[in-house]
Amino acid sequence: AAGVIQSPRHLIKEKRETATLKCYPIPRHDTVYWYQQGPGQDPQFLISFYEKMQSDKGSIPDRFSAQQFSDYHSELNMSSLELGDSALYFCASSSAGGSTEAFFGQGTRLTVV
Amino acid sequence: AQRVTQPEKLLSVFKGAPVELKCNYSYSGSPELFWYVQYSRQRLQLLLRHISRESIKGFTADLNKGETSFHLKKPFAQEEDSAMYYCALMGSGGSNYKLTFGKGTLLTVNP
């Protein structure tokens, strides 16, 4: 069965560069969540989308933006990268606006050097 | 390879009954384990992590390395505990950490 796909799996960027992370939800899932987890830290909720509209916002820096497209995939855009942005970014998808179980991607490991 | 297994997809109990959500893991090193909860239509929330050894909302979980388990327990379930619960494992290894989730257990607490 298809799962949540994230790309790329690994990404290395320099400070002040930009990065775009992609999340492809399970087919027919309309809700996407983004989380950030730094080394040794708890996951932090960043933002979520339902039916292509932002549904909830967490601790997402102003340097980051995200959107959900017509095919329900989502992209997290990160600009002016800082060393502290190095983390695992994972997304999850669910259907019915988040009322059903969520499925998680494998994550994108971003390293800022 | 690291793997997390939650053998019960659904768990239904009555209010006031004890509840145990099972989680077994497979990992060759020293893992860090978490329990997350997701209430209907809400974001995923961290419930507890094994290294903090704290009790959140009456829930506790003990890491049993011998049985490679991290079961979540609560002595008296409440209706507001009804939610999806996910067990997750983070492997160690410097910058090569990876977070793996179980499939989740839907807990329903009946009045």
HADDOCK unambig.tbl for C-alpha pairs under 7 A between the chains (distance, minus, plus):
assign (segid A and resid 97 and name CA) (segid B and resid 41 and name CA) 6.04 0.50 0.50
assign (segid A and resid 98 and name CA) (segid B and resid 40 and name CA) 6.43 0.50 0.50
assign (segid A and resid 98 and name CA) (segid B and resid 41 and name CA) 4.17 0.50 0.50
assign (segid A and resid 98 and name CA) (segid B and resid 42 and name CA) 6.51 0.50 0.50
assign (segid A and resid 99 and name CA) (segid B and resid 40 and name CA) 4.50 0.50 0.50
assign (segid A and resid 99 and name CA) (segid B and resid 41 and name CA) 4.44 0.50 0.50
assign (segid A and resid 100 and name CA) (segid B and resid 40 and name CA) 6.99 0.50 0.50
assign (segid A and resid 101 and name CA) (segid B and resid 84 and name CA) 6.60 0.50 0.50
